[in-house]
C-alpha cells in the first residue's frame, strides 16, 4: 500500500481537503452547530480548544500516524466538519477512517456517505489498501449505525480500551471492510446517493 499523502477529494458538492490552521474558524463554527463538544462519546473540540485540536492532528500527521482533512461545502467553501485517515500500517495494507464529525445541520444528509465514498475509493483504488477500518465508542450508537450503513462489518469490541473526554474509560467497537467487499459496497453507496438526488 502507498503511504497516504495530502490530497483533495471532491464529489457531490463536497470537498475533502488537507486540514490546516486556516480552518480553525470554520471548524469552531461547525462544532457550535449543535454544541457537539457536549456529547461525551465524541472527540469534537470545545471552541477554545479548536486550534489545539488542529495542531494535535498536524503533529500526528508529521509522525505518520494520521492524515487529517477538513470537510467543506464545495459551493460555499464553508467548513462543515472533519475526518482523517489514521492508524496507517502500510506493511499490512491497512488504514482506518476516523476522527469524523460534522455540523449537526449536516448530519443524516448525503455528507457522510459522500465523504466515506471518497475516502474509501482513494484508499482501495489509489493507495492499494486491503482493509479499511473504523472504531467508535460502545455508547455512540449513531456512529455505529452510520458505519454499518456504509457496509462495514463488525469485528468485535475492545473492552476498557480508551479514555473519554470526561475521564471514563470506554469500550471500543471495531469495524472493517476488505478490498474484496469494496466493489459491492461502492455500488450500494452510489445507489443510495442517487436515490437521495432523485425528485
N, C-alpha and C positions, 0 to 999 in steps of 0.2 A: 504494500500500500504506500502511496506517496504521502509525504508529510503534508497535512493541511496548511495552506498559506493564505494570507489575506486576499480576499476576493469580494466581488459584488455579485449578488444573485438577484434576479428580478423576474416577476411573473404576476399576473392577475392584480395589478395595481399595488403590489407590494415590492419594496426593495429591501434586501438584507445586505448591510454594508459593514465594513470593519468598524468596531466600536472605537471611539476617540473621545478625548476630554471635551471636545466641542459639543458632544451630545448631552452634556450634563443638564442644561436647562430643559431639554426635551424629555429626558428620562425622568427628571423631577416632576414635570407636569404629567407625564404618563402615569407615574406611580400615584400622584394625587387624585387621578381619576379613579375613585373608588377607595382611596386611602389604603392601598394594597399592603403597605408595610404593617398594618394592624392584623393581618392574617398570620397566625402563629406558625402555619405549616409551609410558608414560602420564605424565600430569601430576598424579597423585594426591599431595597434600601429605604430607610427613612429619609425625608427630604434633606436633612443636614448631613447625611452620610452618602449622598449620591456620588460626590467626587471620589471619596474613598472607595466606593464600590467599583467605579471605573478603574481607578488606579490599581486595585487588587486584581481585577480582571486582566489588565495590561501586564502586570507583573507575572501573573500565571502564564500569559502568552509568551513573555520573554523566557520563561523557564521551560517552555514547550509542553505545558500541561493543559492549555486551553486556547481556543481561538474564538474570542468574543465578537458578537455582532450587535448592531443597533437595527431595529426593525422600523422601517419608515413607510408612511403612506406615499406612494410614488407620485400622486398628483399634487399634494400639498407640501411634501417634504417633511411633514410632521412626524416626530418620533413617537411611535406607538407601543414600543416595548423593546425587549432584548432577548437574545438567545445565544447559545455557544456550542461549539464542539468542545468536548473535554474528555479526560481520561483516554488520551490518544496513545494507542500502543501499536506503532507501525509494524513491529516484529510479528504480530499475530493478525494484522489487518483488521484492527478493531478500533472503534471510537464510540463515544456516547454523545447524545444531544441533550442538553440540559441548561440550567440557569435560565429557563424560559419563563417569561411573564409578559402580559400585555395589559394596556389600559382597560379598565372594566368595560368601557363602552365598545371595545373591540373584541371582547371575549364572546364565545359562542357565535362567531361570524366565520367568514372564509379565511381569516387571517392565519390561524394556527395551521389549518390544513395546507394552505399555500406555502407557508414558511417551511413546514416539515417536508413537503413535497420537494421544495427547492434544495433543502439541506440533505435529504436522503438521496436525491438524484445525483448531487455533487459527490456525496460520499461513495456511493456504489459505482457510478458511471465514470467519474473523473479521477477520484482518488484510488479506486480499486479496493474499497473496504469489503470484507467478507461478512462483517457483522456490525450492526449499529445498535447501541443500547440506550436505555433510558432508566432513570431511577427517580423515585418520588417518596414522599413521606407516607407512612401507612395510614395516616388520617387525612391525607389530601385526596379525597375521593374524586373531586372534579378533575384533578390531574390524571388520576388512574383511568378514569373514563375516557379522557381525551387521548391518552396514549393507546388505549385499547381500540378506540375508533380508528386510529391510524393503521391498525392491523398487526401491531406488535404482540408478541406472546409473553405471557407472564412466566418468568424464570423461577421466581421464588422470593423469599423475604429474608433479608439480613437483619437479625434481631440485635437490638441495643447497638446500633451502628453509627449514629451521628448526632451531634448536638443541634437542637433547635435554637432559635434566637432567644427564647425565654429560659434557656439553660437546661430544659428537659432533654432526655435522650430519646430519639426516635428509632423505630424500626424502618428499614428502607425496602420498598418494593421494587424489584428489578424486572425489567422487560427487555426484549431484544427482537431484532428482525434480521434474518440471514439473507445473504445475497441471492440465494435460490428462490426466496419468497418475494423478492422485490418486484419482479415484473407483474405479478398478480396484484400486489398491493398498490403499485403505481397506477395500474389501470383502474382499480377501485377508487382511489383518491381523485383521479381525474374525472371519473364519472360523477362523484359526489360534488365536485366543484362545478361541473357543467349543469347539474341539476339546480344548484343554487342560482345560477345566472339565467336560467330559463324563466320567461314571463309567466 
